Amino acid sequence: MRIVPRPFKLSFGSGMIVEEVSITSKYHEPTIQLLKFDNGKKVIRFCSYNKRRFNRSPLMIDEKDLRKLGNMIKKEKDISKLISKLSS
């Protein structure tokens, strides 16, 4: 597992990854992160890792892995709260 919190830096701002959920699938690690920018703004990033390296490609999750990722989301209070807004 990756250490949380940890810093991030993007071309348009920097801050901390404050929560992260991840599962291991056949080809990669689908991951959902809560990023908190230095200005206080919070965003959710859907991403993946492969062999511990960040992938710069779209996140794709196999249907059979969705429940496993959903169960992991429930363990992180802020990510769970923000994700719930997708279907409400």
C-alpha atoms as an extended CHARMM CRD file, in Angstrom:
* protein
*
        88  EXT
         1         1  MET       CA              0.0000000000        0.0000000000        0.0000000000  PROA      1               0.0000000000
         2         2  ARG       CA              1.0250000000        3.5500000000       -0.6570000000  PROA      2               0.0000000000
         3         3  ILE       CA              1.4900000000        5.9780000000        2.2230000000  PROA      3               0.0000000000
         4         4  VAL       CA             -1.4090000000        8.3920000000        2.8460000000  PROA      4               0.0000000000
         5         5  PRO       CA             -1.3250000000       11.3190000000        3.2400000000  PROA      5               0.0000000000
         6         6  ARG       CA              1.3000000000       12.0930000000        0.6400000000  PROA      6               0.0000000000
         7         7  PRO       CA              1.9640000000       15.0980000000       -1.5910000000  PROA      7               0.0000000000
         8         8  PHE       CA              1.0280000000       15.4840000000       -5.2420000000  PROA      8               0.0000000000
         9         9  LYS       CA              1.9300000000       18.1360000000       -7.7760000000  PROA      9               0.0000000000
        10        10  LEU       CA              0.0260000000       18.8250000000      -10.9960000000  PROA      10              0.0000000000
        11        11  SER       CA              0.5340000000       21.5470000000      -13.5860000000  PROA      11              0.0000000000
        12        12  PHE       CA             -2.4420000000       23.4510000000      -12.1700000000  PROA      12              0.0000000000
        13        13  GLY       CA             -1.8440000000       22.9700000000       -8.4310000000  PROA      13              0.0000000000
        14        14  SER       CA             -0.4680000000       20.8550000000       -5.6450000000  PROA      14              0.0000000000
        15        15  GLY       CA             -1.5840000000       19.4470000000       -2.3220000000  PROA      15              0.0000000000
        16        16  MET       CA             -2.0070000000       16.1480000000       -0.5190000000  PROA      16              0.0000000000
        17        17  ILE       CA             -3.6180000000       12.8190000000       -1.3270000000  PROA      17              0.0000000000
        18        18  VAL       CA             -5.5930000000       12.4660000000        1.8990000000  PROA      18              0.0000000000
        19        19  GLU       CA             -7.5540000000        9.2380000000        1.2630000000  PROA      19              0.0000000000
        20        20  GLU       CA             -7.0760000000        6.3730000000       -1.1730000000  PROA      20              0.0000000000
        21        21  VAL       CA             -8.8660000000        3.1310000000       -1.9490000000  PROA      21              0.0000000000
        22        22  SER       CA             -7.3610000000        0.5550000000       -4.2470000000  PROA      22              0.0000000000
        23        23  ILE       CA             -7.8220000000       -3.0570000000       -5.2330000000  PROA      23              0.0000000000
        24        24  THR       CA             -5.6040000000       -5.4600000000       -7.1040000000  PROA      24              0.0000000000
        25        25  SER       CA             -7.0820000000       -6.8370000000      -10.3060000000  PROA      25              0.0000000000
        26        26  LYS       CA             -5.6870000000       -9.0750000000      -13.0220000000  PROA      26              0.0000000000
        27        27  TYR       CA             -3.9640000000       -6.2830000000      -14.9410000000  PROA      27              0.0000000000
        28        28  HSD       CA             -3.5950000000       -3.2720000000      -12.6160000000  PROA      28              0.0000000000
        29        29  GLU       CA             -4.6820000000       -1.5730000000       -9.3820000000  PROA      29              0.0000000000
        30        30  PRO       CA             -7.8680000000        0.4690000000       -9.9080000000  PROA      30              0.0000000000
        31        31  THR       CA             -7.6310000000        3.3630000000       -7.4470000000  PROA      31              0.0000000000
        32        32  ILE       CA             -9.7950000000        6.2190000000       -6.1960000000  PROA      32              0.0000000000
        33        33  GLN       CA             -8.0770000000        9.1060000000       -4.4380000000  PROA      33              0.0000000000
        34        34  LEU       CA             -9.2620000000       12.1500000000       -2.5270000000  PROA      34              0.0000000000
        35        35  LEU       CA             -6.9550000000       15.0380000000       -3.3940000000  PROA      35              0.0000000000
        36        36  LYS       CA             -6.9400000000       18.1390000000       -1.2360000000  PROA      36              0.0000000000
        37        37  PHE       CA             -5.3190000000       21.0970000000       -2.9620000000  PROA      37              0.0000000000
        38        38  ASP       CA             -3.3080000000       23.6760000000       -1.0380000000  PROA      38              0.0000000000
        39        39  ASN       CA             -6.1870000000       26.1460000000       -1.5320000000  PROA      39              0.0000000000
        40        40  GLY       CA             -8.5680000000       23.7380000000        0.3140000000  PROA      40              0.0000000000
        41        41  LYS       CA            -10.4380000000       22.4490000000       -2.7560000000  PROA      41              0.0000000000
        42        42  LYS       CA            -11.1620000000       18.6930000000       -2.6930000000  PROA      42              0.0000000000
        43        43  VAL       CA            -11.4260000000       16.5260000000       -5.8040000000  PROA      43              0.0000000000
        44        44  ILE       CA            -11.7820000000       12.8170000000       -6.5180000000  PROA      44              0.0000000000
        45        45  ARG       CA             -9.3040000000       11.2250000000       -8.9270000000  PROA      45              0.0000000000
        46        46  PHE       CA            -10.0700000000        7.8960000000      -10.6070000000  PROA      46              0.0000000000
        47        47  CYS       CA             -6.7720000000        6.3390000000      -11.6660000000  PROA      47              0.0000000000
        48        48  SER       CA             -4.7750000000        3.1340000000      -11.6520000000  PROA      48              0.0000000000
        49        49  TYR       CA             -1.3390000000        1.8270000000      -10.8270000000  PROA      49              0.0000000000
        50        50  ASN       CA              0.6210000000       -0.9300000000      -12.5000000000  PROA      50              0.0000000000
        51        51  LYS       CA              3.5300000000       -2.5170000000      -10.6670000000  PROA      51              0.0000000000
        52        52  ARG       CA              3.4270000000        0.3710000000       -8.1490000000  PROA      52              0.0000000000
        53        53  ARG       CA              3.6830000000        2.9840000000      -10.9270000000  PROA      53              0.0000000000
        54        54  PHE       CA              0.9830000000        5.5500000000      -11.6810000000  PROA      54              0.0000000000
        55        55  ASN       CA             -0.7420000000        4.9160000000      -15.0380000000  PROA      55              0.0000000000
        56        56  ARG       CA             -1.5410000000        7.8710000000      -17.2760000000  PROA      56              0.0000000000
        57        57  SER       CA             -4.3650000000        6.1030000000      -19.0310000000  PROA      57              0.0000000000
        58        58  PRO       CA             -8.1360000000        5.9520000000      -18.4560000000  PROA      58              0.0000000000
        59        59  LEU       CA             -9.3410000000        3.9320000000      -15.5020000000  PROA      59              0.0000000000
        60        60  MET       CA            -11.0740000000        0.7460000000      -16.5930000000  PROA      60              0.0000000000
        61        61  ILE       CA            -12.5620000000       -1.6210000000      -14.0110000000  PROA      61              0.0000000000
        62        62  ASP       CA            -13.6910000000       -5.1380000000      -14.8040000000  PROA      62              0.0000000000
        63        63  GLU       CA            -17.3250000000       -5.7800000000      -13.8860000000  PROA      63              0.0000000000
        64        64  LYS       CA            -16.2930000000       -8.5600000000      -11.5110000000  PROA      64              0.0000000000
        65        65  ASP       CA            -14.0730000000       -6.1320000000       -9.5340000000  PROA      65              0.0000000000
        66        66  LEU       CA            -16.6860000000       -3.4020000000       -8.9690000000  PROA      66              0.0000000000
        67        67  ARG       CA            -18.1000000000       -4.8750000000       -5.7550000000  PROA      67              0.0000000000
        68        68  LYS       CA            -14.6150000000       -5.3370000000       -4.2990000000  PROA      68              0.0000000000
        69        69  LEU       CA            -13.7620000000       -1.6890000000       -5.0330000000  PROA      69              0.0000000000
        70        70  GLY       CA            -17.1500000000       -0.6050000000       -3.6610000000  PROA      70              0.0000000000
        71        71  ASN       CA            -16.4430000000       -2.4080000000       -0.3890000000  PROA      71              0.0000000000
        72        72  MET       CA            -13.1130000000       -0.5890000000       -0.1110000000  PROA      72              0.0000000000
        73        73  ILE       CA            -14.8220000000        2.7780000000       -0.7180000000  PROA      73              0.0000000000
        74        74  LYS       CA            -17.0480000000        2.1900000000        2.3200000000  PROA      74              0.0000000000
        75        75  LYS       CA            -13.9480000000        2.1640000000        4.5300000000  PROA      75              0.0000000000
        76        76  GLU       CA            -12.9680000000        5.7520000000        3.6940000000  PROA      76              0.0000000000
        77        77  LYS       CA            -15.4060000000        8.3120000000        5.0960000000  PROA      77              0.0000000000
        78        78  ASP       CA            -14.7440000000       11.3050000000        2.8120000000  PROA      78              0.0000000000
        79        79  ILE       CA            -14.3490000000        9.3540000000       -0.4230000000  PROA      79              0.0000000000
        80        80  SER       CA            -17.5410000000        7.4250000000        0.3680000000  PROA      80              0.0000000000
        81        81  LYS       CA            -19.4240000000       10.6620000000        1.0210000000  PROA      81              0.0000000000
        82        82  LEU       CA            -18.3280000000       12.2450000000       -2.2730000000  PROA      82              0.0000000000
        83        83  ILE       CA            -18.8660000000        9.0970000000       -4.3510000000  PROA      83              0.0000000000
        84        84  SER       CA            -22.4140000000        8.8000000000       -3.0000000000  PROA      84              0.0000000000
        85        85  LYS       CA            -23.2090000000       12.0920000000       -4.7580000000  PROA      85              0.0000000000
        86        86  LEU       CA            -22.7910000000       10.3240000000       -8.1130000000  PROA      86              0.0000000000
        87        87  SER       CA            -26.1030000000        8.5140000000       -7.7280000000  PROA      87              0.0000000000
        88        88  SER       CA            -28.1280000000       10.8530000000       -5.5280000000  PROA      88              0.0000000000
